[in-house]
């Protein structure tokens, strides 16, 4: 069996970078719509702004949740790479005892 532990770790690092990007998206979404929107749209746009605020809050939570899963994927990838290396080391030690 062969596991490219460098590739596994690179995948984990990519997950971490994507998680950071999603955290920034979630932060940006949570600030929408801005306070100035009330004055621009007036009372007629209040229902629209309420719906927009609800939708952006939902999208912000979804982006944050996905980011958390990607961050967990980073941890899992690094732990998996370490486990593969550990198994390889143990197997090498056991095989060397036989020969």
C-alpha positions as CSV (number, residue, x, y, z in Angstrom):
1,X,0.0,0.0,0.0
2,X,1.2,3.5,-0.8
3,X,-0.1,6.7,0.5
4,X,1.3,10.0,-0.7
5,X,1.3,11.7,2.7
6,X,2.6,15.0,1.2
7,X,-0.4,15.1,-1.1
8,X,-2.7,14.3,1.9
9,X,-1.2,17.2,3.9
10,X,-1.4,19.5,0.9
11,X,-5.1,18.6,0.6
12,X,-5.5,19.4,4.3
13,X,-3.8,22.8,3.8
14,X,-6.0,23.5,0.8
15,X,-9.0,22.7,3.0
16,X,-7.7,25.1,5.6
17,X,-7.3,27.9,3.1
18,X,-10.9,27.3,1.8
19,X,-12.2,27.4,5.3
20,X,-10.5,30.8,5.8
21,X,-12.1,32.0,2.6
22,X,-15.5,30.8,3.7
23,X,-15.1,32.5,7.1
24,X,-14.5,35.8,5.2
25,X,-17.6,35.2,3.0
26,X,-19.7,34.4,6.1
27,X,-18.4,37.6,7.8
28,X,-19.3,39.7,4.7
29,X,-22.7,38.1,4.4
30,X,-23.5,38.8,8.0
31,X,-23.0,42.5,7.5
32,X,-25.6,42.6,4.7
33,X,-27.8,44.5,4.1
34,X,-26.0,47.6,5.4
35,X,-27.7,50.2,7.6
36,X,-27.8,52.7,4.8
37,X,-30.2,50.4,2.9
38,X,-33.1,51.4,5.2
39,X,-32.8,55.0,4.3
40,X,-32.4,54.3,0.6
41,X,-35.4,52.0,0.1
42,X,-37.6,53.6,2.7
43,X,-40.7,52.0,4.2
44,X,-41.8,50.4,0.9
45,X,-38.6,48.3,0.8
46,X,-38.8,47.2,4.4
47,X,-40.3,43.7,3.5
48,X,-37.6,43.3,0.8
49,X,-34.9,44.2,3.3
50,X,-36.2,41.9,5.9
51,X,-36.2,39.0,3.4
52,X,-32.8,39.9,2.2
53,X,-31.5,40.1,5.7
54,X,-32.9,36.6,6.4
55,X,-31.5,35.1,3.3
56,X,-28.0,36.6,3.9
57,X,-28.1,35.4,7.5
58,X,-29.0,31.9,6.3
59,X,-26.2,32.0,3.7
60,X,-23.7,33.3,6.3
61,X,-24.5,30.3,8.6
62,X,-24.2,27.9,5.7
63,X,-20.8,29.3,4.6
64,X,-19.6,29.2,8.2
65,X,-20.8,25.6,8.7
66,X,-19.1,24.5,5.5
67,X,-15.9,26.3,6.6
68,X,-16.0,24.4,9.9
69,X,-16.3,21.1,8.0
70,X,-13.4,22.0,5.8
71,X,-11.3,23.0,8.8
72,X,-12.1,19.6,10.4
73,X,-11.1,18.0,7.1
74,X,-7.7,19.7,7.4
75,X,-7.3,18.1,10.8
76,X,-8.4,14.7,9.5
77,X,-6.0,14.9,6.6
78,X,-3.0,15.7,8.8
79,X,-4.0,12.9,11.3
80,X,-4.4,10.4,8.4
81,X,-1.0,11.3,6.9
82,X,0.6,10.8,10.3
83,X,-1.2,7.5,10.8
84,X,0.0,6.3,7.4
85,X,3.6,7.3,8.2
86,X,3.3,5.6,11.6
87,X,1.9,2.4,10.1
88,X,4.7,2.4,7.5
89,X,7.4,2.9,10.2
90,X,5.9,0.1,12.4
91,X,5.6,-2.2,9.4
92,X,9.3,-1.5,8.4
93,X,10.4,-2.3,12.0
94,X,8.4,-5.6,12.0
95,X,9.7,-6.7,8.6
96,X,13.3,-5.9,9.5
97,X,12.9,-8.3,12.5
98,X,11.9,-11.1,10.2
99,X,14.9,-10.7,7.9
